[in-house]
Amino acid sequence: MNSPNTSQADTCLYHGGPIQTADVPPLDPGIYSLTPDEAKFFKAVTGIDDDENLRAHILLTQEKAYKVAPYPCIYCFTFVRMGITKLPVYQGIIAMGCERPNAIFLDLGSCFCVDSRRAAFDGFPAHNIISSDIKEGESPALHSCEPDT
């Protein structure tokens, strides 16, 4: 519930409940980092080869998305970690996509679609990948990680 000193514009939904935007911590670019594998992937999908330009691009993407959805995964750069690649079954998932023509890769809660993009990058047929997130209206800001979206 809004206090008398706040408006709807000062409130956003966070995990199903309203929070005051004043309660959302400001972004900290100092926690940005990429592993060599993450840097290689993002350079390939963005076409940005320079480390500083890539950093600036990811920070700008984070800033835009955080305004729409101030989620911890955006604040902490979890969206660049491609957690799916660390699962023991990941290579099997990629192999299944290559071996079975009707295999579907379903990515729910995809935010930036990084896991889906990585699966396609690693060989899962892109036409068999479905990605979705919580709110359709967030898509333009959240999917701006690569220039082709």
Kinemage of the C-alpha trace (Angstrom):
@kinemage 1
@onewidth
@group {chain A} dominant
@subgroup {mainchain}
@vectorlist {calphas} color= white
{ca met a 1} P 0.000 0.000 0.000
{ca asn a 2} L 1.287 3.451 -0.880
{ca ser a 3} L 1.964 5.933 1.859
{ca pro a 4} L 0.469 9.428 1.507
{ca asn a 5} L 3.871 10.665 0.280
{ca thr a 6} L 4.223 8.227 -2.626
{ca ser a 7} L 2.443 7.776 -5.919
{ca gln a 8} L 1.847 4.771 -8.154
{ca ala a 9} L 4.857 5.956 -10.201
{ca asp a 10} L 7.024 5.464 -7.110
{ca thr a 11} L 5.906 1.854 -6.726
{ca cys a 12} L 6.824 -1.264 -8.668
{ca leu a 13} L 5.922 -4.918 -8.312
{ca tyr a 14} L 8.642 -7.189 -7.025
{ca his a 15} L 7.976 -10.915 -6.738
{ca gly a 16} L 4.268 -10.275 -6.711
{ca gly a 17} L 4.181 -7.532 -4.093
{ca pro a 18} L 4.529 -3.762 -4.342
{ca ile a 19} L 7.722 -2.091 -3.165
{ca gln a 20} L 8.680 1.539 -3.101
{ca thr a 21} L 11.303 2.398 -5.694
{ca ala a 22} L 13.218 4.186 -2.941
{ca asp a 23} L 13.766 0.715 -1.417
{ca val a 24} L 15.486 -0.602 -4.547
{ca pro a 25} L 19.277 -0.350 -4.214
{ca pro a 26} L 21.120 1.691 -6.832
{ca leu a 27} L 23.149 -0.255 -9.385
{ca asp a 28} L 26.813 -0.869 -8.637
{ca pro a 29} L 28.929 -1.194 -11.803
{ca gly a 30} L 31.829 -2.285 -9.589
{ca ile a 31} L 30.358 -5.781 -9.303
{ca tyr a 32} L 30.413 -6.288 -13.093
{ca ser a 33} L 32.682 -9.085 -14.253
{ca leu a 34} L 32.746 -11.669 -17.015
{ca thr a 35} L 34.577 -14.973 -17.197
{ca pro a 36} L 36.557 -15.591 -20.395
{ca asp a 37} L 33.758 -17.907 -21.623
{ca glu a 38} L 31.075 -15.294 -20.916
{ca ala a 39} L 33.128 -12.574 -22.633
{ca lys a 40} L 33.651 -14.809 -25.687
{ca phe a 41} L 29.913 -15.526 -25.922
{ca phe a 42} L 28.780 -11.917 -25.509
{ca lys a 43} L 31.382 -10.664 -27.974
{ca ala a 44} L 30.143 -13.211 -30.508
{ca val a 45} L 26.436 -12.439 -30.114
{ca thr a 46} L 26.779 -8.652 -29.867
{ca gly a 47} L 29.543 -8.169 -32.404
{ca ile a 48} L 31.364 -5.991 -29.850
{ca asp a 49} L 35.020 -7.061 -29.640
{ca asp a 50} L 36.387 -4.376 -27.334
{ca asp a 51} L 36.161 -5.253 -23.610
{ca glu a 52} L 35.325 -1.694 -22.510
{ca asn a 53} L 32.652 -1.254 -25.186
{ca leu a 54} L 31.156 -4.613 -24.225
{ca arg a 55} L 31.178 -3.591 -20.562
{ca ala a 56} L 29.450 -0.305 -21.419
{ca his a 57} L 26.844 -2.174 -23.502
{ca ile a 58} L 26.051 -4.667 -20.744
{ca leu a 59} L 25.918 -1.921 -18.090
{ca leu a 60} L 23.508 0.107 -20.243
{ca thr a 61} L 21.365 -2.975 -20.830
{ca gln a 62} L 21.357 -3.657 -17.080
{ca glu a 63} L 20.365 -0.045 -16.345
{ca lys a 64} L 17.453 -0.117 -18.819
{ca ala a 65} L 16.184 -3.448 -17.538
{ca tyr a 66} L 16.545 -2.503 -13.864
{ca lys a 67} L 14.261 0.479 -14.401
{ca val a 68} L 11.562 -1.890 -15.645
{ca ala a 69} L 12.262 -4.860 -13.380
{ca pro a 70} L 14.527 -4.193 -10.370
{ca tyr a 71} L 15.204 -7.881 -9.770
{ca pro a 72} L 18.269 -9.171 -7.898
{ca cys a 73} L 19.341 -11.194 -10.954
{ca ile a 74} L 19.642 -7.948 -12.905
{ca tyr a 75} L 21.352 -6.090 -10.057
{ca cys a 76} L 23.907 -8.884 -9.496
{ca phe a 77} L 24.560 -9.611 -13.195
{ca thr a 78} L 23.212 -13.148 -12.841
{ca phe a 79} L 21.799 -12.688 -16.336
{ca val a 80} L 25.320 -12.917 -17.837
{ca arg a 81} L 26.273 -16.137 -16.025
{ca met a 82} L 24.535 -18.610 -18.364
{ca gly a 83} L 23.855 -20.968 -15.475
{ca ile a 84} L 22.443 -23.593 -17.800
{ca thr a 85} L 25.924 -24.319 -19.170
{ca lys a 86} L 27.029 -25.417 -15.710
{ca leu a 87} L 24.360 -28.122 -15.396
{ca pro a 88} L 25.609 -31.700 -15.837
{ca val a 89} L 22.838 -32.346 -18.392
{ca tyr a 90} L 23.628 -29.326 -20.582
{ca gln a 91} L 25.644 -31.124 -23.251
{ca gly a 92} L 22.915 -33.778 -23.381
{ca ile a 93} L 20.311 -31.064 -23.959
{ca ile a 94} L 22.353 -29.662 -26.862
{ca ala a 95} L 22.867 -33.160 -28.282
{ca met a 96} L 19.136 -33.884 -28.022
{ca gly a 97} L 18.370 -30.743 -29.986
{ca cys a 98} L 20.809 -31.788 -32.700
{ca glu a 99} L 19.671 -35.422 -32.848
{ca arg a 100} L 15.894 -35.073 -32.514
{ca pro a 101} L 14.327 -32.787 -35.116
{ca asn a 102} L 11.261 -32.020 -32.970
{ca ala a 103} L 13.049 -31.453 -29.651
{ca ile a 104} L 11.884 -28.267 -27.923
{ca phe a 105} L 13.966 -26.101 -25.607
{ca leu a 106} L 11.564 -24.224 -23.321
{ca asp a 107} L 13.055 -21.344 -21.326
{ca leu a 108} L 10.590 -19.887 -18.808
{ca gly a 109} L 11.481 -16.846 -16.741
{ca ser a 110} L 14.074 -16.093 -19.395
{ca cys a 111} L 14.516 -12.345 -18.782
{ca phe a 112} L 17.259 -11.593 -21.350
{ca cys a 113} L 16.963 -15.045 -22.994
{ca val a 114} L 20.684 -15.605 -22.378
{ca asp a 115} L 20.297 -19.343 -21.689
{ca ser a 116} L 18.220 -19.718 -24.867
{ca arg a 117} L 20.724 -17.728 -26.897
{ca arg a 118} L 23.583 -19.765 -25.481
{ca ala a 119} L 21.795 -23.027 -26.330
{ca ala a 120} L 21.342 -21.800 -29.916
{ca phe a 121} L 24.972 -20.631 -30.003
{ca asp a 122} L 26.055 -24.115 -28.895
{ca gly a 123} L 23.993 -25.848 -31.566
{ca phe a 124} L 20.407 -26.309 -30.392
{ca pro a 125} L 18.227 -25.356 -33.400
{ca ala a 126} L 16.964 -21.816 -32.770
{ca his a 127} L 13.638 -22.544 -34.460
{ca asn a 128} L 12.937 -25.081 -31.689
{ca ile a 129} L 13.605 -22.683 -28.821
{ca ile a 130} L 10.746 -20.987 -26.950
{ca ser a 131} L 11.504 -18.286 -24.391
{ca ser a 132} L 9.058 -16.448 -22.171
{ca asp a 133} L 9.138 -14.163 -19.178
{ca ile a 134} L 6.710 -12.880 -16.559
{ca lys a 135} L 5.467 -9.724 -18.248
{ca glu a 136} L 5.211 -9.118 -21.970
{ca gly a 137} L 5.602 -5.369 -21.496
{ca glu a 138} L 9.116 -5.822 -20.161
{ca ser a 139} L 10.385 -7.429 -23.360
{ca pro a 140} L 11.867 -4.405 -25.162
{ca ala a 141} L 14.028 -3.376 -22.209
{ca leu a 142} L 14.882 -6.870 -21.060
{ca his a 143} L 15.768 -8.258 -24.466
{ca ser a 144} L 18.130 -5.477 -25.513
{ca cys a 145} L 21.263 -7.409 -24.584
{ca glu a 146} L 22.084 -8.156 -28.202
{ca pro a 147} L 21.751 -5.651 -31.027
{ca asp a 148} L 19.771 -8.108 -33.199
{ca thr a 149} L 16.696 -8.100 -30.906
